[in-house]
């Protein structure tokens, strides 16, 4: 898939994609069972339609293996997160990341491990490192 912007994903499509990231490769039945275990009451045909729609958007790929299609994600969780966060930054903060980070730090709870990781990232940034970010 090219680096062009991905088409918008609906909430249900994103739920299906998250299942694939966690359990791929997966059949429609595998995705359906995972969603049912999360308390989502969807029909088999609904999940099949969502996977077909995701494939047409270039976000998942399928392979006919035996009797069932087997699906895999075609884009990473990180790529989707970056696209959605960039859009949010532009919509709410005119593209500035710091206000969003500060808002999250003030309003959300973080574990000691997460706080330690944030300190390490800030230290690396202070020393001129990229902080592990990818462009």
N, C-alpha and C positions, 0 to 999 in steps of 0.2 A: 504494500500500500504506500502511496506517495505521502509526502509531508503536508499535503493540502489539509485544510480544516475538515474535520469529520462532520457529517450531518448530525443534527441534534438528535439526542436519544431521549425517548420518553421514560418515565419512571419505571414502567413495567419492563421495557427493553433493558434498562440498566440493571434491574433485578436479575434478569436472565443472564446478562453478560457477567455479572458478579458470580453467579453460580458456575459459569464456564471457567472463569479465572481460578476458582477454588477447586474445581473437580474435572477439568478437561483432560482428555476428550470425553464427550458425553452425548448420549442419545437424547431424543425428546423425552423419553420416559425417565431417564436419569435426572434431567433438569426438572421435570414435573415432580418427581419424588423429593428432590432437594427443596423445592419451593413449598411443597406440602409440609415438609418437616419444619419449615420456618413459619407455618401458620397461614400460608397463602393458599386459597382455595381456587385454583385455576383448572380449567378443563384441558385435556390433552391437546385438543385442536387449537386452543388459545396459545399454548406454549409453542406449538408447531408454527403457528402464524407469526409469533414474535421472533422465532429463530429465522424464519424465512425473510422477514422484514430486516432483521439485523444483517443477514447475508447480502441482501440487495443493497444495503448501505455500506457494504465492504468491511463490516466490523467483525463478522464471524465467517468462517469457511466450513464447508461440509464435504464429507466423503461418504459415498455409499459403500458400506462395509457389511457384507452379509445381507440380512433382511432390513436393517435400519440405517438411516443416515447418522453419521457421527459428526458432531460439531466441535469446533475449536475456535478460540478467540483469534482474531487476525490483528488486533491492536492491544497494546498493553494497558493495564490499569493506570500506569503512570502517565501515558499519553492522554488518556481520557481525562484524568485528574488535572493535568496541566492545561488542557483546552478549557475545561469548565471553570477552573480557578482564574485563568486569564480573562475569560469573559466576565466573571463576577468582579474581578478587580476593575475592569473598565466600566462596568455598569454602576458600581457602588463607590469606587475610590479613584476614579479617573486614571486608572492604571498603576497607582502607587500601592506597593505591597505592604509597606510598613504599617499603615493604619489598620489593615486587615489583621496582620500578625499581632499588633498591640491589642486590638479588640479581642482576638481569641485568647491571648494571654490573660486578659482581665476578666473574661466571662466564662471560660471553660476550666475544667479541672484536669490536671496533669499528674501522672504517677511520678514517683521519685526517679524512675528510670528515664522517663520522657524529659523531665527537668534536667537531668544530667546530660542527656543527649543535646538538649538545647544549649546548655552551657558550653559543651564541646564545640558545637557549631559556631556559636558566637566567638569563642576563642580562635577558631580557625579563620573566621572572617576578619577578626582583628589583626591576625598575622598576615593577611593578604591572600589566604587560600580561597578557593571557590566554594567551600562548604559542602562539597559533594554534589553540587547542582549540575544538571546536564542541560545543555541548550538544544 
